[in-house]
Amino acid sequence: MEFTVFNTLVLVAFGLLIAITGGVGYITIADWRDRRRREQEKKPTSKRR
């Protein structure tokens, strides 16, 4: 019985670790993308003919 509870807790811990790591990665990529977009909006765009 104790072994099953321990295995369940380990699986839950790994699941949470993966979910949190994925969330942090998503937020980092979204922030980088938004920062890049804001910097491009600040630059004057030269139109080619």
C-alpha positions as CSV (number, residue, x, y, z in Angstrom):
1,M,0.0,0.0,0.0
2,E,2.7,2.5,0.9
3,F,4.6,1.7,-2.2
4,T,1.6,2.6,-4.4
5,V,1.1,5.9,-2.6
6,F,4.8,6.7,-3.0
7,N,4.6,5.9,-6.7
8,T,1.5,8.1,-7.1
9,L,3.2,11.0,-5.4
10,V,6.3,10.6,-7.5
11,L,4.3,10.6,-10.7
12,V,2.3,13.6,-9.6
13,A,5.5,15.5,-8.7
14,F,7.0,14.7,-12.1
15,G,3.8,15.8,-13.8
16,L,3.8,19.1,-12.0
17,L,7.5,19.6,-12.8
18,I,6.9,19.1,-16.5
19,A,3.8,21.3,-16.5
20,I,5.5,24.2,-14.6
21,T,8.6,23.9,-16.9
22,G,6.4,24.0,-20.0
23,G,4.6,27.0,-18.6
24,V,7.8,28.9,-17.9
25,G,9.1,28.1,-21.3
26,Y,5.8,29.3,-22.9
27,I,5.9,32.6,-21.0
28,T,9.6,33.1,-21.9
29,I,8.9,32.5,-25.6
30,A,5.8,34.7,-25.6
31,D,7.7,37.6,-23.9
32,W,10.6,37.3,-26.3
33,R,8.2,37.4,-29.3
34,D,6.3,40.4,-27.9
35,R,9.5,42.3,-27.2
36,R,10.7,41.6,-30.7
37,R,7.4,42.9,-32.2
38,R,7.5,46.0,-30.0
39,E,11.1,46.8,-31.1
40,Q,10.1,46.3,-34.8
41,E,7.2,48.8,-34.4
42,K,9.6,51.4,-33.0
43,K,11.9,51.2,-36.0
44,P,11.0,53.4,-39.0
45,T,10.1,51.2,-41.9
46,S,11.6,52.1,-45.2
47,K,9.5,51.1,-48.1
48,R,11.2,49.7,-51.2
49,R,10.2,50.6,-54.7
